[in-house]
Amino acid sequence: MNSPTPTSVVPPESLPAAVKEQVLVRLGIERPEVTPEGLRAIYAEWCQKVPFDNVRKLIHVRGANPAPLPGGTAEDFFAAWLRFGTGGTCWVVAGALYSLLHSLGFQVQRGIATMLVVPALPPNHGTVVVTLDNARHLLDGGMLHGEPLRLDEQAETRVEHPAWGVHCSPCDGRWHIRWRPLHKADGLECRLETTGASGGEYLSRYEHTRGWSPFNYELNLRVNRSNEVIGTGFGQWVTFGGDGSITSERLQPEERARRLIEVIGLREEIVSQIPADIPTPAPPGTRTAQSAAS
């Protein structure tokens, strides 16, 4: 795949004060202090109330909308979340979480990572790293691991939970995080490559996914609720239970709309615009894609 196209657009680092207050009210927390307890409180509520989803992107891309992809700025992301209940895919949830934490006074960096779906992939994932009390912590808006994950250069660290638990191991100067996507309950590895990315780089990488992305064809949504992980992907409704159980069932179109509205809490106004799933094609340039085209 080609490198992301540079962009001259530089999104603001922090949220306007009025937006920040609206977000905190919606999350249900008072203005948190810059402490480990404050960080845990913010991220716990984020994981319960801000879904990782491709709802707005799917509507945008499948509608061939030439405008900038939705959610690229934190203000746009939060305006849609407050109105519709939607979140976003990795570059925009990480960018929005970064801006919120920056606005609250945390020492935060944008991270670049790789979801190792297959070996030798280029970086394809945005995340957030906070430095607090001389320790670094991962807060990921896609994995939604419930509490900050400490990044230790010498030892393995974990978030222990039967539904959203993850573990992290240092290897060759990089951290490898093992987590469970809804469609791969046996786990997937994410490798943190670097931190300190700019908002402009995030926008460039996000825009680069317009042509092909696994989130351009089929609805994908994940959020923590109470003691469970719930969501949908590849036409299945999946629950990781707090007791360690896993359930999966085929999601019919009419039932999909009902659950998005009644269970997830999305507004009917946005749910009615989501297109039907179509099969995700192979990435351009791969042997599978070339064979399909011949």
N, C-alpha and C positions, 0 to 999 in steps of 0.2 A: 504494500500500500504506500501511496505517496505521503510525504510529510504534510502536516497541517499548513494551510495557507496563512501567512501572517495577517494580522488585522491591526488597523490603526485605532480601533475602538478600545478605549480603556474604561472599564466599568468602575464606578466609585468603590472605594474600599469599605466604607461604612454605610449603614442605613440612615436615612433621615430620622430624626428623633420621633416624629409622629408615627412612622411606620414601625419602628422598633417597639414602641409602646403597644401598638395594635397586635404585633406578633406575640409579645410577652403575655398579653391578656388572653389571646387565643390559645397559647400553650398552657395557660393556667398557672403561671408562676410569677412571683414578685420579681423585681429587678434583682438578679442574683449577684452575689459578691464574687470577686475573682479569687476563688478558692477551689480546692478539689470538690467540696460539697456543692458549690455553685455549678461547677462544670458537669458533675454527675446529674444534677437536677435538670439542667437544660437538655442534655442529651437523652435522658430517659424520657422526657416529655416529647422531644422531637421524634424518637423512635415509635411512640405510641400515636402520634397525631399528624406526622408529615410523611405520606407514603412515598416510596420509590415507585414511580410509574412513568409510562410513556404516553399517557392520555393525550396531552396537548400536542406532543411531537407527532404522534400517529395521525391526528386530525390534520395537522399542518402539512406533513410530508405527503400523505396520501391524497390530500387536496391540491398538491402541486403549488402550494403557496410560495411565491418567490421572496417574501419578506424574511427578515432574520428569524431563525428558529426561536420558538417561544421559551421564555425563562432565562434568557442569556444574561439578563441583569437581575440582581437580587430584588429590586423594586418590582419588576415584572413578575418574577417568581412568586413573591409574597402577595402581590395583588391578586393573582389567580388562586393561590392557596386560600386566602381569606374569602374570596368570592365563591370558588367552586369546590374547594377541598382537595385540589390536585397537588401533586408534588412535581417530580421531574426525573430525568435520567441523571447519570452520575455527574456529568460536568456541571449541570445546573443546581442539583441539590448540594453538591460540595461548594459551589460558588455562593449559594444563598446561606448555607451554614457558616461559611467563612465570614461573610459580611455581618451576620448577626453576632458572632463571637467577637469579631473585631470591634463592633459598635459597643460591646459590653466591656471592653478593656482587656480581653484575653490576648496573650501572645500566640498568634495563630498563623499557620502557613498552609497554602494550597499544596497538596501532594499529587504526584503523578505515579500511577501504579499500572500493573498489567494483570488482567484476569487471564490466567493461563489455561484457557479453553483447549488450546493445542500448544505444543512447544514453539518457541521462537517467534511469538507474536510481538509486534511493537506495542508500546504503552497504549492502553485503551481505557483507562479508568481514572476518574478524579476522586480525591478524598481529602481529608482535613487532618492536620496534626497540630496539637496544642502543646506548648511548653509551659509547665507550671511546677513550681517548687523544684527546679532543676531536673525534672523528669518529662519525657515526651509521651504523649498519649494520642492514639488514633481515634477519631470520631468519624465513622463512615456512614454516609447517607444512603448507601445501597445495601450494605450488609446488615445495618440496623441491629447492632449487637448489644443494645440495651444499656451499656455503661462504657465509659472510656476504656480503651485497651492500652495498657502501658507498653511502651516499646523499650525493651531492655536489650542492650547490645551484647550481654553475656549469657542470658538465660531465657528459656521459654516462658511466656506469660499466657494467661487465659482469662476469658470471661466465662464463668461456669453457669450454664443454663441449659436445660434440656431442649428448649425450642430454638433459641438464638445464640447459643454459646459458640465462641470461636477460640482458636489458640494461635499463637504467634511464635515463630522461631527465627532467630538471627542466623543468617548464612551468607558468607562472603560479603559482608558489609551491607546487606539488604535484609529487610524483614519479609518473611513469608507468612501470610495469614491464611489459615484454613477455615472455611465457612461453608454454609449449606444454602445454595440457591434452591428455590422452590422446585425446579425441574431436575435437580441433581442432589438428592438428599444424602448421598454418600460423600458429598463434599467437593469443593473446588478450591484451588490455591490462587491467592492474589499476592503478587510480589510488589512491595513498595519500592519504587525506583529512586525517587528524589523528592525533595520538598523545595518550597520557595518559588513555585511557578507564579506567573503573573495572571491577572484577570484577563488580559489580552490573549495569552496563550490558551487559557481555558476556552475562550470564545472561538478561537481558531480551531481548536480540536473538536469542539462541539459542531461547528459549521461543517467540518470535514466529514461528519457522519451523515450529512444530508443525502449523499449518493447511495450509501449502503450502511446499514447497521442492523443488528439483530432486533432493534427496537423500532424499525420502520415498517413492520409488516403485521405483527401480531400483538395483541394487548398483553402487557406485562405490568403487574402491580404487586407490591409487597408492603406490609405494615405490621407492626406489633400491636396486639390488642390484649390487654390484661396480661395473661401469662402465656399467650400463644403468638405464633406467627401465622398470618393469613394472607391469602392473595391468589392471583391467577397468572398463568403463563402457559403458552402452547395449548390453549383451549381447556385447561384443567383448573379446577378450584382446589387449592391445596391448603391444608392446615398442619402445622407442626405444633403438637400439643405440649402443654407444660408438663405433662407426664411422660414425655418422650415418644408419644404416639405420632403417626403420620397418616393422614387421610387424603385421598385424591379422588376426584370425580369429574367426569366430563361436564363441561359447562355449556348448556344450551343458550342461544342468543337471548331469549326472553328472560331466562333466569340470570344471565350475566348482568343485564340492566338492573334487575331488582336488587341483586346483591351489591352492586356498586353503589346504589343509592341508599339502601336500607342498612347494609352491613358496614360498608366502608365509609359512607357519609358523603359521597360526591353529589353534587347538585344535578338534578334531572336535566337542566339546561345544557350541561357539558356532556353528560352521558349519552344524550340523544344524538350527539354529533360523532361519536366514536364509530369508525367504519368497521365492517366485519373483518375478521382475520383472513389473511391470505398466507399461503406457505412462504416461509422465509427462504429466499434463494441463497445459493452458495456465494461467498464473497467474490467480487470481481477479481479476475486474475488467477484464481485457484484452478486446479485441474478439473474439479467438479463443475465449475462455472463454464470453463472452456468446452467441456464435453457436452454440457447442456445446450450450448450455443451452436455446436457443429451438427 
